[in-house]
């Protein structure tokens, strides 16, 4: 009787250890693309300059990057200080406001803080960046 009990406990422990090995990435967390990674900073600047600003020279200040959250599944929620010069004569300054950026017409400078998420794909070493608008950020932290 004692032998069967010990044998069953050992088998159960062995089975659980194999299951834990398979799930260790989820249990301990996956390493994601960090906020200040050179690849992430470069991609975020490309998105800002090509999609949001159209013709910009925005740079992320790598000394002013804040990690708001890391959820242990490979996603970081980040905030970074951004500055640069406007190269677009047709700039609609109201388009900058939702992203947390402001425009100084006297110096032609754009400054502010942006919020972004980093994602890493499950295969192939790919990664994504999503720049959030202030409305999304405001709704995330001001739920009633």
N, C-alpha and C positions, 0 to 999 in steps of 0.2 A: 504494500500500500504506500509506504513512504517512498519507495523507489519510483513508483508511477507518478507520484506527486512531484518529486524532484525532476523527473524526466519531462513532465508536462510544463513545468515552470521554465526549464532550460529551453525547450522547444519554442515556447511562447516568447521568451527573451530573444532568442535567435531570430524568430520571425519579425519581431518588432524592430530589431536592429537593422535588418535588411530594408524594411519599409522606411525607417528613418534615414538610411543612406540615400535612398531614392528621393526622398523629400527634403534632403538637407539644404538644397538651394532655397526652398521656400521657408524652411524653419530658421535658418541663419541669415537669410536675405541674400539677394543677388547684388553684385557690384554693378552699379550703373555708371552712366556718364556724368562725371562730377561737373558742377557749375563752372569751375575755373579751368577745366580741361581746354587745352589749346584748340582742339577740334570743335568743341562746343562754342567757345568764344568766337572762333572764326565763322562758324555756321550762323550764329546769332547775328553777327555784324553783317553778313551777307544778306540775311533776311531783312534786317533793318534798312540797309542801303538799296536793295534791289526791289523789294516788294512794298515796303511801307513808305519810304522816302522817295523812291524812284531814282534820284541822282544825289546820293549823299556821301558824306565822308564821316559817318558816325563810327566811333570807336568805344569799346567797353573798357572802362578803367579796371584793370585786373586786380588792383589793390582795393577796390570797392565792390566786391562781390559777396553777397550774403546768401547763405544756405538757409532757407526758411524751413524746409522739411525734407526728410529723406524717409520714404515709407517702406524700406526694406524689400522692395520688389524691383529695384532698379530705376526708380523715378525720383529725380530731385526737383524740388520747387525752389527757384532761385530769384534773387533780385540783384540788379547791377546798375552802377552809375554809368551813364552814357553821355558823351559830348562829341561835338563835331561842327563842321561848317556846312551851311546849306549851299548846294551847287545848282539848285533848281529854281529858275525864275518863276515858274508856275506853281510854286509850293502853296498848298492849301494848309495853312497853319492849324486849322481846326481838325485836320486829320491826325495831328500829332497828339492832341489832348487825350484821347482814349488810351494811349499807350504810356501816359505819364511824362511826355516830353513837352518842352516849351521852346518857343522861338523868340530870340531877341533880334528885332529888325535893325537896330542900330549897329550891332556887331556881326549880324548874319550868323549867329551861333545857335545851335540847338543843344539843349541840356535836359537832363532829367534822370529818372530811375525807371527801369523796365522790370517787369516780372515775367519769368519764363520757366517752362518745364523742360526737363531733359528726359528722353526715353531711349532705351537701348533695345534693339530687336533681339528676339530669342535665338536667331541663327545668323551667321555671316558677319557678325561684328558691326552691323549697321546701327545708326542712331538718328534721333529726331530732336528738333527743338520746336516748342510751341510758345510763341510770345502771347501773353495774355493782355487783355484790355483792363483798364481800371475797373470797369463795371463788374467783370468776372471776379477780379481780386476783391472788390468791395463786397460782393455777394458771398464770397467764400468765408470771409471773416466777420461778417455782420449779419448772421442769420438770427431771425427772431422767432 
